[in-house]
Amino acid sequence: MKRMAIIAVLFLCVAYLGDTLALWLPIPGGRQQYGVVRIQRYYAMPLKGGKTEYGDAGTENETCAHSLFPHFGLPPCWYASRKTEKWVTQ
């Protein structure tokens, strides 16, 4: 059991390292390293009396990385393209 856990951790480390190298270097050649996803923003502001006001806060472009894992503070594009709504509560 311990050996399987070590193999799984090593596999994840090698996958993350390979993903990072593929992002730094354009592997395969001609591949875009970064992309842009359009995010729709909404706000939800609490009002007196326990009510909440909802509204449209516009759109924004979010930069993402074409990778399996998040890198450099950027989400992967496969994840960011599924999360196209952002709620602002402040």
Buried (B, 14 or more C-beta within 10 A) or exposed (E): EEEEEEEEEEEEEEEBEEBBEBBEEEEEEEEEBBBEBEBEBBBEEEEEEEEEEEEEEEEEEBBBBBBBBBBEEBBBBEBBBEEEEBEEEE
